[in-house]
Amino acid sequence: MTADLPPNYPLSENQRTYVDSVLSNQPAVNTAAIAASLAELTYPIHFFDFETQNPAVPRFDGLKPYEQFPFQYSCHVLHEHGHVEHREYLHTDTSDPRPPLVVALTSDITPVGSVIVYHQSFEASLLRKLAQTFLAYALQLEAIATRLWDLEVIFKHHYKHPDFRGSTSIKKVLPVLVPSLSYKTLTIQRGDQAQTVWETMIACTNQTEKQGLVDDLCAYCQLDTLAMVEIYRSL
């Protein structure tokens, strides 16, 4: 238990901040550091998230065993005067999703403006792999990768809350900062579930059932990026 730790127990600065937050039952928020981080952002601000598959047996040419490839993305775009629009892509058949996804992605993310993600290394790696594969779009994809801004960093370093339970996962942060939004209302609540549902959906021949699976996938991925919008607004 946190309360049982001796006062002189060796902890990192981050660990000590979290322990003090738990013991006081108060959030530890470095408002100056958060403000400085948010000041780096430029409009239009894109809130972006991929959903991916990584089968043991590569499904498409050029992929290795267990290599991630995207089949879906969601992108909320926040404009300077507060207007938000939503853009998305979901591949719905058994063909390679990457070519049409890249075309849609490089259209939906504008040439200027920050691109907010949650856990930057994941999206950056996928974008650079796509750039290496689809050379006609390499410059655009690399440019997007260089504009990524990781929202999770705020909660790794500048915002600790006892109710995060020591986690920086968006699914722990969201209920604390934006209790009006919840993954618990969705049929799909985790990324691994989305992978399974996508496999089922692309093979489904019943159009009514297939549309229901499409709706579930879109609702999950859309909440990932809407959650980032609302967390940003809360900050």
C-alpha positions as CSV (number, residue, x, y, z in Angstrom):
1,M,0.0,0.0,0.0
2,T,1.2,3.5,-0.8
3,A,0.6,4.7,2.8
4,D,3.0,2.0,4.1
5,L,6.0,3.4,2.2
6,P,8.7,4.8,4.5
7,P,9.2,8.6,4.1
8,N,12.8,8.0,3.0
9,Y,12.0,5.2,0.5
10,P,13.9,5.9,-2.8
11,L,11.5,7.1,-5.5
12,S,11.9,8.9,-8.8
13,E,10.5,12.4,-9.1
14,N,7.5,11.1,-11.0
15,Q,6.9,8.3,-8.4
16,R,7.2,10.8,-5.5
17,T,4.7,13.1,-7.1
18,Y,2.2,10.3,-7.6
19,V,2.7,9.0,-4.0
20,D,2.2,12.5,-2.6
21,S,-1.0,12.8,-4.7
22,V,-2.4,9.6,-3.4
23,L,-1.6,10.3,0.2
24,S,-3.2,13.8,0.0
25,N,-6.0,12.5,-2.2
26,Q,-5.4,15.6,-4.4
27,P,-4.3,15.9,-8.0
28,A,-0.7,17.1,-8.6
29,V,-0.9,19.5,-11.6
30,N,1.9,21.6,-13.0
31,T,-0.2,24.2,-14.7
32,A,2.8,26.2,-16.0
33,A,4.3,23.2,-17.7
34,I,0.9,22.2,-19.2
35,A,0.3,25.7,-20.5
36,A,3.8,25.8,-22.1
37,S,3.1,22.4,-23.8
38,L,-0.3,23.5,-25.1
39,A,1.2,26.7,-26.4
40,E,3.3,24.6,-28.9
41,L,0.1,23.6,-30.7
42,T,-1.0,25.3,-34.0
43,Y,-4.5,25.3,-35.6
44,P,-6.1,23.5,-37.1
45,I,-5.5,20.9,-34.4
46,H,-6.0,17.3,-35.6
47,F,-6.8,14.6,-33.0
48,F,-5.8,11.4,-34.6
49,D,-5.9,7.6,-33.9
50,F,-5.3,4.4,-35.9
51,E,-6.8,1.0,-35.3
52,T,-4.6,-1.8,-36.5
53,Q,-4.3,-5.6,-37.1
54,N,-1.1,-7.7,-36.7
55,P,-1.7,-11.3,-37.7
56,A,0.9,-14.0,-37.3
57,V,0.5,-14.9,-40.9
58,P,1.0,-11.7,-43.0
59,R,-2.3,-10.9,-44.8
60,F,-0.8,-8.7,-47.5
61,D,2.4,-8.4,-49.6
62,G,5.3,-6.7,-47.9
63,L,4.2,-7.4,-44.3
64,K,6.1,-9.5,-41.8
65,P,4.6,-11.8,-39.2
66,Y,2.9,-9.8,-36.5
67,E,3.6,-6.5,-38.2
68,Q,1.0,-3.9,-37.6
69,F,-1.1,-2.4,-40.4
70,P,-3.9,0.1,-40.1
71,F,-7.4,-0.7,-41.2
72,Q,-9.1,2.3,-39.7
73,Y,-8.6,5.8,-38.4
74,S,-10.5,8.6,-36.8
75,C,-9.6,12.3,-36.9
76,H,-11.4,15.2,-35.2
77,V,-10.2,18.6,-36.4
78,L,-10.5,21.6,-34.1
79,H,-10.4,25.0,-35.8
80,E,-9.2,28.2,-34.2
81,H,-12.7,29.5,-33.5
82,G,-13.9,26.3,-31.8
83,H,-15.6,24.5,-34.7
84,V,-14.9,20.7,-34.7
85,E,-15.4,18.4,-37.6
86,H,-14.9,14.6,-37.8
87,R,-13.2,12.6,-40.5
88,E,-12.7,8.9,-40.6
89,Y,-11.8,5.9,-42.7
90,L,-12.8,2.2,-42.2
91,H,-11.9,-0.5,-44.6
92,T,-14.8,-2.9,-45.1
93,D,-13.7,-5.7,-47.4
94,T,-10.8,-8.2,-47.5
95,S,-8.5,-6.3,-49.8
96,D,-5.4,-4.4,-48.5
97,P,-6.7,-1.4,-46.6
98,R,-3.5,0.5,-46.8
99,P,-3.7,2.1,-50.3
100,P,-7.2,3.7,-49.9
101,L,-6.5,4.5,-46.3
102,V,-3.3,6.4,-47.3
103,V,-5.2,8.4,-49.9
104,A,-8.0,9.3,-47.4
105,L,-5.5,10.1,-44.7
106,T,-3.3,12.5,-46.7
107,S,-6.5,14.3,-47.7
108,D,-8.1,14.5,-44.2
109,I,-5.0,15.8,-42.4
110,T,-4.3,19.2,-43.8
111,P,-0.7,20.3,-44.7
112,V,-0.6,22.7,-41.6
113,G,-1.6,22.3,-38.0
114,S,-0.7,20.1,-35.1
115,V,-1.6,16.4,-35.0
116,I,-2.4,15.2,-31.5
117,V,-2.1,11.5,-30.7
118,Y,-2.0,9.4,-27.6
119,H,1.2,7.4,-27.3
120,Q,3.1,9.0,-30.2
121,S,5.6,6.2,-30.9
122,F,2.8,3.9,-32.2
123,E,1.3,6.4,-34.7
124,A,4.7,7.6,-35.8
125,S,5.9,4.1,-36.5
126,L,2.9,3.3,-38.6
127,L,3.1,6.6,-40.6
128,R,6.8,6.0,-41.4
129,K,6.1,2.4,-42.5
130,L,3.4,3.6,-44.8
131,A,5.8,6.2,-46.2
132,Q,8.3,3.5,-46.9
133,T,5.7,1.4,-48.7
134,F,3.7,4.0,-50.6
135,L,6.4,6.2,-52.0
136,A,4.0,8.5,-53.9
137,Y,2.8,9.7,-50.5
138,A,6.0,9.5,-48.6
139,L,6.6,13.2,-48.3
140,Q,3.1,13.8,-47.0
141,L,3.2,10.9,-44.5
142,E,6.6,11.9,-43.2
143,A,5.5,15.5,-42.8
144,I,2.5,14.3,-40.7
145,A,4.8,12.2,-38.6
146,T,7.0,15.2,-37.8
147,R,3.9,17.2,-36.6
148,L,2.7,14.6,-34.0
149,W,2.2,15.9,-30.5
150,D,1.7,13.4,-27.7
151,L,-1.1,14.2,-25.3
152,E,-0.1,11.3,-23.0
153,V,3.1,13.2,-22.1
154,I,1.0,15.6,-20.1
155,F,-0.1,12.8,-17.8
156,K,3.3,11.2,-17.6
157,H,4.9,14.3,-16.3
158,H,2.6,17.2,-15.5
159,Y,-0.8,15.9,-14.3
160,K,-1.1,13.1,-11.6
161,H,-4.4,12.1,-10.1
162,P,-5.1,9.4,-7.5
163,D,-8.0,8.1,-9.6
164,F,-5.7,7.4,-12.5
165,R,-4.4,4.5,-10.4
166,G,-0.8,5.2,-11.5
167,S,-1.8,4.8,-15.2
168,T,-1.6,7.3,-18.1
169,S,-4.0,5.3,-20.3
170,I,-6.7,7.4,-21.9
171,K,-9.2,5.0,-20.5
172,K,-8.1,6.0,-17.0
173,V,-7.7,9.7,-17.7
174,L,-11.0,10.2,-19.5
175,P,-13.4,9.3,-16.6
176,V,-11.6,11.7,-14.3
177,L,-11.3,14.7,-16.6
178,V,-14.4,14.2,-18.7
179,P,-16.9,12.0,-16.8
180,S,-19.7,12.7,-19.4
181,L,-17.8,10.5,-21.9
182,S,-17.4,6.7,-21.3
183,Y,-16.2,3.7,-23.2
184,K,-18.5,1.6,-21.1
185,T,-21.5,2.5,-23.2
186,L,-19.8,1.0,-26.3
187,T,-20.0,-2.5,-27.7
188,I,-16.3,-2.3,-28.4
189,Q,-14.2,-1.0,-25.5
190,R,-10.6,-2.0,-26.3
191,G,-8.3,-2.1,-29.3
192,D,-8.0,-5.9,-29.2
193,Q,-11.7,-6.2,-29.5
194,A,-11.7,-3.9,-32.5
195,Q,-9.2,-6.2,-34.2
196,T,-11.5,-9.2,-33.7
197,V,-14.6,-7.3,-34.8
198,W,-12.9,-6.1,-37.9
199,E,-12.0,-9.7,-38.9
200,T,-15.6,-10.7,-38.4
201,M,-16.9,-7.7,-40.3
202,I,-14.9,-8.0,-43.4
203,A,-15.9,-11.7,-43.7
204,C,-19.6,-11.1,-43.0
205,T,-22.0,-11.6,-45.8
206,N,-25.2,-10.5,-44.0
207,Q,-25.4,-6.8,-44.8
208,T,-27.5,-5.9,-41.7
209,E,-25.1,-7.7,-39.4
210,K,-22.1,-6.2,-41.2
211,Q,-23.5,-2.7,-40.9
212,G,-23.9,-3.2,-37.2
213,L,-20.2,-4.2,-36.9
214,V,-19.2,-1.2,-39.0
215,D,-21.2,1.1,-36.7
216,D,-19.5,-0.5,-33.6
217,L,-16.0,0.0,-35.0
218,C,-16.7,3.6,-36.0
219,A,-18.2,4.4,-32.6
220,Y,-15.1,3.0,-30.8
221,C,-12.5,4.8,-33.0
222,Q,-14.4,8.0,-33.0
223,L,-14.5,8.1,-29.2
224,D,-10.7,7.7,-29.1
225,T,-10.3,11.0,-30.8
226,L,-13.3,12.8,-29.3
227,A,-11.9,11.8,-25.9
228,M,-8.7,13.6,-26.8
229,V,-10.6,16.7,-27.9
230,E,-12.5,16.9,-24.6
231,I,-9.4,16.1,-22.5
232,Y,-7.6,18.9,-24.4
233,R,-10.5,21.3,-23.7
234,S,-10.4,20.3,-20.0
235,L,-6.7,21.1,-19.8
